[in-house]
Amino acid sequence: MPAPKRKRPHPGKQAQQPQSKKRKRDDNEIPQLQKAVEELNLENAAYTRFADLPLSKPTLAGLKASHFTTLTDIQTRAIPLGLSGRDILGAAKTGSGKTLAFLIPVLENLYRRHHVGPDAGLGAMIISPTRELAIQIFEVLRNIGGHGHMFAAGLVIGGKSLIEEQNALVRMNIVVCTPGRMLQHLSQTAAFNVDDLQMLVLDEADRILDMGFQRDVDAIVDYLPKDRQTMLFSATQTKKVSDLARLSLKDPEYVSVHQEATTATPKGLQQNYCITPLPEKLDTLWSFIQSAKKSKTIVFLSAGKQVRFVYESFRRMQPGVPLLHLHGKQKQSTRLEITRRFSTATTSCLFATDVAARGLDFPAVDWVVQVDAPEDADTYIHRVGRTARYEREGRAILFLDPSEEEGMLKALGAKKVPVEKVNVKGKKKTSIKNALQNMCFKDSQLKYLGQKAFASYARSIYVQSDKVTFQMDKLALEEFADSMGLPGAPRIKFLKGDDPKARKNAPRAQLDDSDSSEAEDEEEEPKKATQPKTKIDRMFERQNMDVLASHRSKLLASDEASSSSDAASDEDDDLLTVKQRIPAEPAEAEEDVRMVNIAGVTGPVLVDSKRAEKRLTSKKAMLKLKDRGSKIVFDDEGNARPAYELETERDWQEKTKVVEARERFVDEERERVMAHDQLDKQVAKDKRVEKRIKRKIREKEERLGKMAGAEDGGEGEKEDLLQNFLDDAEGMVSDGSDRSEGEGSGADQVEEETARSKSKKQVKFAEQDEDMDFEDLEILAAGLIET
Ligand SMILES: Nc1ncnc2c1ncn2[C@@H]1O[C@H](COP(=O)(O)OP(=O)(O)OP(=O)(O)O)[C@@H](O)[C@H]1O
């Protein structure tokens, strides 16, 4: 055990009178406590009352306020060891008081070591697998630690802003957390220092150490000092040497108070199972709820979608008992509200996933119903442990499909779980199939949810490692879908290597919030992007985003058969995903040569061995066969050209005389500019002439109009004027062309030209005075530039 550390008091606190008084009191109390702890009898601990233990006054006050006076078995054994600083592997039945068995040593050891106040830093870290359990542990900590202790304790489970948590975390002495969020802080919160951590506690240790949390927990432990006290607690404790090595436990004390017990489950728990074929499960559940309207019941199902479907459909059928539902994809605030409501309820039925299986201490639960069999005996023990807690009585019933009976009973027997068979009274069983069919028919959302629930259930069976108990092919899935009110069994595909635990524990940020987005664990057979969408595809895409009804499969099959002879029929009955669809091989080929399409590149592949056959299903392997493409570059006009076509500057300089090339370039450019200049001038002149003609016509029309108004005007004069105008216009046109022709013919010509141009400019100015508009100005400007 590390020597107790004396911390310097926080400067701010020294000034406060009550604080210094308290410090004085602690200084007197602590040496006495320390001495008493050292004298504890660890071998034959027989402490029955908390008052018999060397506990500080604030802790005793907290225990008294919560009405805890006598110790439970696990507390009797574990608390003295914990107070003495020993590493502990604590195992005791569900509901036997393990929480206090680690919280009391946490409070006391930090207290005796003066590990208190913002300067002391983090002294104890308590890790829980779920947020709900972390909150519950924190509540107990507050209840017993809130009567005179000065520790800063907090919860770090996510759901709050990271910055808010960061600010609080750096001042905490005790933290209760979930693994993912703690790791995030350890890696991101610069001011968070765990160098002085004294104690690490893993509640539900076997769960935290299993593969779902493995990476996070190992990374957390890497941050922590090796010289610390570590305590592991669970009803199904791990003793795996590898797990203990991961945590660098030092000579741990294995405290298993119920090791000698004949059963692994609480004494007051009556456990039964009944054979209920999968298609009858919902009928049996409905009938059960009807007969237990006055009870408080937890119903376990295997997946969140199932929980939602059963909750939504049963709710609509008004069972006469308040229904609640809890699963991991709900918002944190919703989960908290539901746990609060179920805790305070006297009669209620909570549909839940295994998120509620461990540690949660709902008061006075009468029944635990397992509609879907648990993944293993340990999960069974934790689920049924939600009832019959701390000397209370409770009942549990497990529904088993005939195919599950043998395997499950064997697994439970091996873990000392006594479970007795009962029969469901046929007379009392009500069929709800028609009601569900009706609801699904009227409500497409419910039907869709049902399809997802079906897929989730099928997936939960598929991913089980216990293949003796869970045999997909023995389950009447088609009839099950029927019993859910669905029009046929949705067709599902599963991905290989899908680890349900890893997904279950994945940080929420990485998961799609499936409740809102309807993203789901199940993977639909990906439709090839290159395939054109059929009418049937589009029809189903509208409602059933990624669950394929069987009649759609049939339609698709016929559709594909008619459009292409190479339909991959193997995909229809195979549960494993084949990533590459391989068209049928050419009949005339002697060897097995297949056309493979990889990212748009089609090519033949020789299939001459099993390995080659297998390779065809591996995208990675097929990448090797893919055309690697050739490098192209873009020229100044943006045309793609092979890279070798474009020479580098250096190549070009070497083969070209730079000065000559520059002069040549200048000449070429000059000629080009002059040619363009000519063109521009001509365009400007044409415009100007055109403009002028128009204006002259207008003016002359006006004059003709006036003349027509006078009695002496006549057609002859109009024509004269028109003729004048036309001559004038011709003159202007020829004038312009002459000038351009004469350009550059000699110095005299240039002088003459300049003079003419000047006089013309004057004419232009004179004309402008009369009626000049914007276009005229433009033309004039062009004329000025021209000269
Ligand atoms: N010494 C005690 N005296 C009276 N009640 C106690 C005592 N210790 C614990 N309890 C009560 O027993 C119940 C179960 O305790 P706790 O939740 O710690 O059990 P647990 O062993 O951790 O169960 P699980 O394995 O399910 O997590 C709680 O309601 C708690 O208040």
The ligand as a Gaussian input file, in Angstrom:
#p B3LYP/6-31G(d) Opt

LIG

0 1
 N      -25.474000      -2.881000       4.115000
 C      -26.614000      -2.722000       3.491000
 N      -27.732000      -2.650000       4.210000
 C      -28.915000      -2.513000       3.588000
 N      -29.063000      -2.427000       2.267000
 C      -27.954000      -2.489000       1.529000
 C      -26.687000      -2.627000       2.076000
 N      -25.787000      -2.635000       1.119000
 C      -26.467000      -2.503000      -0.027000
 N      -27.766000      -2.404000       0.213000
 C      -28.844000      -2.273000      -0.790000
 O      -28.824000      -3.422000      -1.607000
 C      -29.214000      -3.104000      -2.910000
 C      -28.235000      -3.706000      -3.865000
 O      -26.974000      -3.129000      -3.705000
 P      -25.976000      -2.957000      -4.903000
 O      -26.624000      -2.233000      -5.988000
 O      -24.729000      -2.421000      -4.398000
 O      -25.814000      -4.475000      -5.334000
 P      -24.751000      -5.106000      -6.296000
 O      -24.148000      -6.250000      -5.596000
 O      -23.834000      -4.083000      -6.789000
 O      -25.686000      -5.653000      -7.438000
 P      -25.357000      -5.901000      -8.968000
 O      -24.475000      -7.104000      -9.041000
 O      -26.661000      -6.142000      -9.585000
 O      -24.669000      -4.695000      -9.454000
 C      -29.274000      -1.609000      -2.984000
 O      -30.594000      -1.194000      -2.990000
 C      -28.591000      -1.136000      -1.734000
 O      -29.141000       0.059000      -1.260000

